[in-house]
Each structure stands twice: as C-alpha cells, then as structure tokens.
Amino acid sequence: MKVSVVFVVFAIGLLCAMSAPAATFYIEPDGSGDASTIQAGIEIANAGDTVLLAAGTFTGTGNYNIDFLGKAITVTSESGPEVTVIDCEQNGRGFIFQNGEGLSSVLAGVTIQNGNSGIFEDGGAISCESASPTITGNIIQNNEAGSGGGGIACNMSAPEIVGNMIIGNSAPGQEGGGIWLWFSDAFIGNNVIRDNEASYGAGIYAIMNSAPQIVGNVVYNNSAFSFGGGILLNGGAATISVNVIYGNDANYGAGIATENVDGSTLISQNTLSENHAHSGTGGNIYASGSPTIEHTIMAYSTSGEGLYCNTPASQPVVTCCLIFGNAGGDALCGVDGGNNLFVDPGFCGTIGSHNYLLQSDSPCAPTNNPCVMLIGARDVGCGTSGFEKASWGEVKSLYR
C-alpha cells in the first residue's frame, strides 16, 4: 500500500513538472529584474524558457562571453535590436555556443557590437563550436576577430542565420569579415551583409568542406584584400541562390570567388552587379574549379570580367545566364550549357541606383528568354528597390 501511494505521488509530481509552463526571466541593463545579468538569466532558465531583455545597453561581466550552456531557450529583446544593445566594449565576444546547442537555442532581436575574440580566436560577436543554434533578427556590427569570422564564426556547426544585419565587422589579415564557416553546413538566409572587411571572403567565407545554403541575402560594399569581396567558397558543396551581390571589392573575384569546387557547388538565380576587382580579374565571378552557374546576371562590373575562369582546368558549366556591360569584358568561359545572353539586363534603375528589379521587356523575364525562367534575383516590376534602407523595420519588410 505504501509503495502504491509513493508511486502515485511520484507520478503526479512528474506530470506536474512535465506540464509546467515555460517561464520568462526579465533582465534590465542596470542589473535589476529577475537576474543581474544575461548570463545569470540563462543559468536559471530551463528548456523552453525565455530570457527577455529590456531596452537599453548591456555591458560588463555577465553581459559578454555569454554562454547558452547547451540550453534550448530563447534570448530575445522586448523592444527590438535597435534599442537593445549588448556592447562588449572589446572585452570579448557577445555569445558562445559550445555545448551542442540545436535550433531550439534561439538568439533573436538584439544588437551585438564592439566584440573582440582576441588573438588567434574566431568569432568577434558570436562563436559556434559544434553547435547549431538559431540566430535571427539581430544587428551584428563593428565586431572584430583575431582569426576567422569578424561577425560570426562556425566550426563544425550547422546554425540557421536568418534575417540579421551583419555590418562593419572585420577579421584583419584573416578570413570571413562577416561570417566564417569551417566544416559547417549553415543556412544563411535573408540577411543584409555589408561593409565587412577581411583578407579573404569579406562578406562570407566557407572553407574545408562546408556546404552552406546562402539564400536570399543582400551582400554589398564588403572589401577583401585578396579573394572574394562578397562570398568566397573553398571546397565543399555550397548553394548560392537568389542573392543580390553588388558594390563589393577584392583583388580577385569581387562578387563571388570559388576555389577547389566541383559541379555540386550551385550558383543559381543571383544578381551580381557593380563589383570591383582591383587586379582586373573576376569583377563579378572568379571561378576556380567547376561550379554550376545558372540563371544568374553578371553585369556592369567596374573592374574585371563578368566571369573569369582561373585556368583551363576550371570548367564552370554556365547555363541561362546573362553577362553584359562588364569593364573587363563579357566573354563566356568554361562550358557553355546553352541559352546564355549577352544583352542589357533591363534593370529598372540606372547604374548606381542599385535598383535591380526588371523592366517588363527585360530579357531576364521568364517570358522573354529561351529558358522560360527568371534570370537574376529580382522579379519584374519597376519601383523603389529599397536595398539601402536605414531602419530595421524597413529592412525586415524586404523579406515578407
């Protein structure tokens, strides 16, 4: 009888624990609220809970080098990233994911600035080590890494990096000013990635068999001393699709550069324009290896070819693309997969306006080309492009 009673009590207790509602822990910048710092809030949180940050600027110990501790929780803001700032003051990174976090570990709606990983360390603002969190709706700006990833660094990880503004981060003399991937299969979607700097891959650098999906981003005004102003791929099997990549500069491959890739790397339905290769080599795309390039616009580079193939052994298969108006020429190299065009793409905006929507009679419109598919990342319909919106709300409206 006693055993039965004990069992019933235990079962009721277990059921109550399992059905307990998720908690929200409110954190104030001045240390008041439910915990004194963001780290302290994470320490008391359980799976499914939310650590909610009030508006203001968070500084000091416990508000940088913040470790999620492997918990499936959400750290987010009450009022949005424009008014909720984690200022690392060059003391360390913003956040560290290093305990096997998955997509249910969510960082959302904050600004992380002035992070510094330190010498020989990766990830100025965020570091993912064998972890795959969701990083969404944040502003990641003015951070620096001593090694790869001025903004975000991923090592053997597969995070979702979605809807962020990744601005003005740097990896001096290193790789991946905005985002750096090493053996990582991240999904990188609908971000604005601009004004980042590195020696290699100023916007995004993926290396060592990384296979990211890079989809729907606006990548502009990034600067690489060597290869890959916008995006650099070295090995792996990436998908780069429906991105607008403009105004980037590098010595080689100002828009996109590839090295050691084969046909499993897909560059599809992107718009590349007005990128600048200082060497005059690969203004929009520099292909080393044999990527598949399809339904992509390569237009109006200010220095360098629209498409450059590094060696005779580099044989990208190019199908249903448009190459036009590039300072270094519009010649097709690699394997001609057919139905490529060498005419004005018919952008709605003038050169320099960064309006890459298409006029109704554009050859890139599905009804006007032999592929019967859209060429480029932007649809038909002239109007204001809005690529350089000032506010977070306006940026988000691009992706609804």
C-alpha positions in Angstrom: 0.0 0.0 0.0 2.8 2.4 0.9 4.6 1.6 -2.3 1.4 2.4 -4.3 1.0 5.7 -2.6 4.6 6.7 -3.1 4.3 5.8 -6.8 1.2 7.8 -7.3 2.8 10.9 -5.6 5.9 10.5 -7.7 3.8 10.2 -10.9 1.7 13.3 -10.0 4.9 15.2 -9.3 6.5 14.1 -12.6 3.4 15.0 -14.6 3.3 18.5 -13.0 7.0 19.0 -13.8 6.4 17.9 -17.4 3.4 20.2 -17.8 4.9 23.3 -16.1 4.5 26.3 -18.4 7.6 28.0 -19.8 8.9 30.8 -17.8 10.1 34.3 -18.8 13.0 35.9 -17.0 13.2 39.7 -17.4 16.6 41.3 -17.4 17.3 45.0 -17.1 20.6 46.7 -18.1 21.1 48.1 -14.6 21.1 44.6 -13.1 17.5 44.7 -11.7 14.9 42.3 -12.8 14.8 38.5 -12.4 18.6 38.2 -12.7 21.5 40.6 -12.5 23.0 39.8 -16.0 22.1 38.0 -19.2 24.4 35.1 -18.2 22.7 34.9 -14.8 19.3 34.7 -16.6 20.5 31.9 -18.7 21.8 30.0 -15.7 18.3 29.9 -14.0 16.4 29.2 -17.2 15.2 25.8 -18.2 14.3 24.3 -21.6 11.6 26.2 -23.3 12.1 29.4 -21.2 12.7 32.9 -22.4 15.3 35.3 -21.2 13.8 38.7 -22.1 16.0 41.8 -22.3 14.7 45.2 -21.6 15.6 48.1 -23.8 19.0 49.7 -23.1 22.7 48.9 -23.3 24.1 45.8 -21.5 27.8 46.0 -20.5 30.2 44.4 -18.0 30.9 40.9 -16.8 28.0 38.6 -17.5 26.9 40.6 -20.5 29.7 39.5 -22.8 31.1 36.0 -23.5 27.6 34.8 -22.8 27.3 31.0 -22.9 24.0 29.3 -23.7 25.2 26.3 -21.6 23.6 23.9 -24.1 20.0 25.1 -23.2 17.1 25.1 -25.6 16.0 28.5 -24.6 15.3 31.9 -26.3 17.3 35.0 -25.5 15.5 37.9 -27.1 14.5 41.6 -26.6 11.4 43.2 -25.5 11.6 46.2 -27.9 13.9 45.1 -30.8 17.6 45.3 -31.7 17.7 49.0 -32.5 17.2 49.8 -28.8 18.6 46.6 -27.1 22.4 46.6 -27.3 25.0 44.2 -26.0 28.1 46.3 -26.0 31.1 44.0 -25.4 33.5 47.1 -25.1 36.3 45.0 -26.8 36.4 42.7 -23.7 35.3 39.5 -25.5 32.6 38.1 -27.7 28.9 38.5 -27.4 27.7 34.9 -27.3 29.3 31.5 -27.3 27.6 28.3 -28.4 29.8 25.4 -27.4 27.7 22.8 -25.6 25.9 21.1 -28.5 23.1 23.6 -28.8 20.5 22.9 -31.5 18.0 25.0 -33.4 15.8 25.4 -30.3 18.5 27.5 -28.8 17.5 30.9 -30.2 19.2 34.3 -30.1 16.9 36.9 -31.5 16.3 40.7 -31.7 19.4 42.2 -30.2 22.4 44.3 -31.3 25.9 42.9 -30.6 28.6 45.4 -31.0 32.3 46.0 -30.2 33.0 42.3 -29.7 36.6 41.1 -29.9 37.5 37.4 -29.9 41.1 38.0 -29.0 44.3 36.9 -30.8 44.1 33.7 -32.8 40.4 33.2 -31.8 37.4 33.0 -34.0 34.1 34.9 -33.9 34.1 38.5 -32.9 30.4 38.7 -32.0 29.3 35.0 -32.0 31.2 31.7 -31.9 29.6 28.4 -32.7 31.7 25.3 -31.8 30.0 22.0 -32.7 26.6 23.7 -32.1 23.7 24.7 -34.4 21.6 27.5 -32.8 19.1 29.8 -34.5 20.5 33.3 -34.9 17.7 35.6 -36.2 16.7 39.2 -36.4 19.8 40.6 -34.8 22.1 43.5 -35.7 25.8 42.4 -35.5 28.0 45.3 -36.0 31.5 46.6 -35.5 33.0 43.4 -34.1 36.5 42.0 -34.7 38.1 38.6 -34.7 41.7 37.7 -34.3 41.2 34.8 -36.6 38.1 33.9 -38.7 34.7 35.5 -38.5 34.6 39.1 -37.5 30.9 38.8 -37.0 30.0 35.1 -36.7 32.3 32.0 -36.7 31.1 28.5 -37.1 33.3 25.4 -36.6 31.7 22.0 -37.3 28.3 23.6 -36.8 25.0 24.0 -38.7 23.2 27.1 -37.4 20.4 29.0 -39.0 21.5 32.6 -39.6 18.4 34.3 -40.8 17.2 37.9 -41.1 20.1 39.6 -39.5 22.0 42.8 -40.4 25.8 41.9 -40.3 27.5 45.3 -40.7 31.0 46.6 -40.4 32.7 43.6 -38.9 36.3 42.7 -39.6 38.9 39.9 -39.5 42.1 41.9 -40.1 44.5 39.8 -42.2 42.2 36.8 -41.8 39.1 35.2 -43.3 35.4 35.9 -43.2 34.7 39.5 -42.2 31.0 38.9 -41.8 30.6 35.1 -41.5 33.3 32.4 -41.4 32.4 28.7 -41.8 34.8 25.7 -41.2 33.3 22.2 -41.8 29.9 23.8 -41.3 26.6 23.5 -43.2 24.9 26.7 -42.1 21.7 28.1 -43.6 22.3 31.8 -44.3 19.1 33.4 -45.4 17.6 36.8 -45.9 20.4 38.7 -44.2 21.9 42.1 -45.1 25.7 41.7 -45.1 27.5 44.9 -45.8 30.7 46.9 -45.1 32.6 43.9 -43.7 36.4 43.5 -44.2 38.9 40.6 -44.3 41.8 39.4 -46.4 39.6 36.5 -47.8 35.9 36.3 -48.1 34.9 39.7 -46.7 31.2 39.0 -46.6 31.1 35.2 -46.2 33.9 32.7 -46.3 33.2 29.0 -46.4 36.1 26.5 -46.2 37.0 22.9 -45.5 34.1 21.0 -47.0 31.5 23.5 -45.7 28.2 23.1 -47.5 26.1 26.2 -46.6 22.9 27.3 -48.2 23.3 31.0 -48.9 19.8 32.2 -50.0 18.1 35.5 -50.4 20.7 37.8 -49.0 21.8 41.3 -50.0 25.6 41.3 -49.9 27.2 44.7 -50.6 30.1 47.0 -50.0 32.3 44.3 -48.5 36.0 44.5 -49.1 38.6 41.7 -49.3 42.3 42.4 -49.7 42.7 39.1 -51.7 39.9 36.9 -52.9 36.1 37.1 -52.5 34.7 40.5 -51.7 31.2 39.3 -51.3 31.5 35.5 -51.0 34.4 33.1 -51.1 33.9 29.3 -51.3 36.9 27.0 -50.9 35.9 23.3 -51.3 32.6 21.9 -50.2 29.2 21.9 -52.0 27.5 25.2 -51.3 24.3 26.6 -52.8 24.3 30.3 -53.5 20.8 31.3 -54.8 18.6 34.4 -55.1 21.1 36.8 -53.7 21.8 40.4 -54.7 25.6 40.9 -54.6 26.8 44.4 -55.5 29.4 47.0 -54.8 31.9 44.6 -53.3 35.6 44.8 -54.0 38.6 42.4 -53.8 41.8 41.8 -55.7 40.2 38.7 -57.3 36.6 37.8 -57.5 34.9 40.8 -56.2 31.4 39.4 -56.1 31.9 35.6 -55.8 35.1 33.6 -55.8 35.3 29.8 -55.9 38.3 27.6 -55.3 38.5 23.8 -55.4 34.8 23.2 -56.1 33.0 20.9 -58.5 29.6 20.8 -60.1 27.9 20.2 -56.7 28.5 23.9 -55.9 25.5 25.7 -57.4 25.4 29.4 -58.1 21.8 30.0 -59.2 19.5 32.9 -59.9 21.7 35.6 -58.4 22.2 39.2 -59.5 25.8 40.4 -59.4 26.5 44.0 -60.5 29.0 46.8 -60.0 31.6 44.7 -58.2 35.2 45.8 -58.5 38.3 43.5 -58.9 41.4 45.6 -58.2 43.5 43.2 -60.3 41.0 43.4 -63.1 40.4 39.6 -62.7 36.9 38.4 -62.0 34.8 41.5 -61.4 31.6 39.6 -60.7 32.6 35.9 -60.5 36.0 34.3 -60.3 35.7 30.6 -60.9 38.5 28.2 -59.9 37.1 24.7 -60.2 33.9 23.7 -61.9 30.8 25.2 -60.2 27.4 25.1 -61.8 26.3 28.6 -62.7 22.8 29.1 -63.9 20.1 31.8 -64.2 22.5 34.4 -62.9 23.1 38.0 -64.0 26.7 39.2 -64.1 26.6 42.8 -65.2 28.4 46.2 -65.0 31.5 45.2 -63.0 33.6 48.4 -62.6 36.8 46.4 -62.9 37.3 42.9 -64.2 35.4 40.5 -66.3 31.8 39.4 -65.7 33.0 35.8 -65.4 36.7 34.7 -65.1 37.9 31.1 -65.3 41.2 30.8 -63.4 42.9 28.1 -65.5 41.9 25.9 -68.5 41.1 23.2 -65.9 38.5 25.4 -64.4 35.3 24.5 -66.2 32.2 26.0 -64.7 29.0 24.9 -66.5 27.2 28.1 -67.4 23.6 27.9 -68.4 20.8 30.5 -68.9 23.0 33.4 -67.6 23.3 37.0 -68.7 26.7 38.6 -69.0 26.8 42.3 -70.0 28.5 45.6 -69.6 31.4 44.5 -67.5 34.6 46.7 -67.5 36.8 43.7 -68.2 34.6 42.1 -70.9 31.7 39.8 -71.3 33.3 36.6 -72.7 31.9 33.3 -71.6 34.5 30.8 -70.3 34.1 27.2 -69.1 31.4 25.1 -70.6 28.6 26.8 -72.4 25.5 25.0 -71.2 23.3 26.9 -73.6 20.8 29.8 -73.7 23.2 32.4 -72.3 22.6 36.1 -73.1 24.9 39.0 -73.8 22.5 41.9 -73.8 21.3 44.7 -71.5 19.5 43.1 -68.5 16.9 45.8 -68.4 17.2 46.9 -64.8 14.5 49.3 -63.6 17.2 51.6 -62.1 20.1 53.4 -63.6 23.7 52.3 -62.9 24.5 53.3 -59.3 20.9 53.3 -58.1 21.1 49.7 -57.0 17.6 49.0 -58.2 17.8 45.6 -59.8 14.2 44.9 -60.4 13.5 44.2 -64.0 11.6 46.0 -66.7 8.7 44.2 -68.2 10.5 43.8 -71.5 13.8 42.6 -69.9 15.4 39.5 -71.5 15.7 38.2 -67.9 11.9 38.0 -67.5 10.7 34.4 -67.9 8.5 35.2 -70.9 11.4 36.9 -72.8 14.2 34.3 -72.7 14.7 30.8 -74.2 14.9 29.2 -70.7 11.4 30.4 -69.8 12.7 31.1 -66.3 13.6 34.2 -64.3 17.3 35.2 -64.7 18.6 37.0 -61.6 17.4 37.5 -58.1 14.8 40.2 -58.5 11.4 40.0 -60.2 9.7 42.0 -62.9 8.2 45.2 -61.7 9.7 48.7 -61.7 9.6 50.7 -58.5 11.7 51.6 -55.5 14.2 48.8 -54.7 14.8 49.7 -51.1 18.2 47.9 -50.8 19.7 50.6 -48.7 17.0 51.1 -46.1 18.1 52.9 -42.9 15.9 51.3 -40.3 15.5 47.7 -39.1 11.7 47.8 -39.8 12.3 48.8 -43.4 14.9 46.0 -43.9 12.5 43.4 -42.5 9.9 44.5 -45.0 12.1 43.3 -47.8 11.6 39.7 -46.8 7.8 39.4 -46.0 
